[in-house]
Amino acid sequence: MANEGDDVKVLGTAASMFAIRVRMALHAKGVSYEYLEQDLFHKGELLLASNPVRKAVPVLIHAGRPVCESLAIVEYIDEVWAGAASLLPADPYDRAVARFWAAYVDDKAVPTWIGIMRAATEEDRAERLAAALAAVAPLEDAFAQCSGGKAFFAGDSIGYVDLALGCNLFWIEALRHMFGITVIDAGRTPRLAAWAERFVETEAAKKAAPPMESMLEEAEKLRAMWAAAAAK
């Protein structure tokens, strides 16, 4: 069990969906922390020392010890600050299901909206949007299975899968601003779309929400980097 006075830091960027995930988990648990914005184009010594393998954000530093990879960090937060409402279900089967869908989000869904940003032509973007819609579709039934008819994947309050998918909603909104496309479509996935509207209104989401300007600026930097790499 952690103490209230424990030193907690988060290394991230305003536009990193995975850093947003960690910050939302801390807010959901009521844990105070210091947020340290990182420049991924000029990585600092603290980030390199804290995550020497991937050299990436997010990193949680708790009492001087770094924890890397966002889903692992969320589970660490859930276990260390166990006095607050649990993020993972208590039942072993339900916990396994939650881990499955969180991994599905990262492995299957996230690459599709990154693909939309990387598309060089409108035709390519349309194909990648179709792939994104196909990846999102199973989450409609997953929500019905996990939520049991309640407001969130975890039931009455947000939990592990809510955080796994919810941290992406800001990027999904950025895609709408950039290209006028809708990834979570109320016509195709009405329950998921209603969940998304509820999720962004939660206190944890509001406290960790990045400015849209930062999202769009980061997206343009990434697109420029990818275009330069493709031109070589």
Sequence and secondary structure as in RCSB ss.txt:
>XXXX:A:sequence
MANEGDDVKVLGTAASMFAIRVRMALHAKGVSYEYLEQDLFHKGELLLASNPVRKAVPVLIHAGRPVCESLAIVE
YIDEVWAGAASLLPADPYDRAVARFWAAYVDDKAVPTWIGIMRAATEEDRAERLAAALAAVAPLEDAFAQCSGGK
AFFAGDSIGYVDLALGCNLFWIEALRHMFGITVIDAGRTPRLAAWAERFVETEAAKKAAPPMESMLEEAEKLRAM
WAAAAAK
>XXXX:A:secstr
   TT  EEEEE TT HHHHHHHHHHHHHT   EEEE  TTS  HHHHHH TTT  S EEEETTEEEESHHHHHH
HHHHHTTTS  SS SSHHHHHHHHHHHHHIIIIIHHHHHHHHH SSHHHHHHHHHHHHHHHHHHHHHHHHHHTTS
SBTTBSS  HHHHHHHTTHHHHHHHHHHH   SS TTT HHHHHHHHHHTTSHHHHHH   HHHHHHHHHHHHHH
HHHHHH 
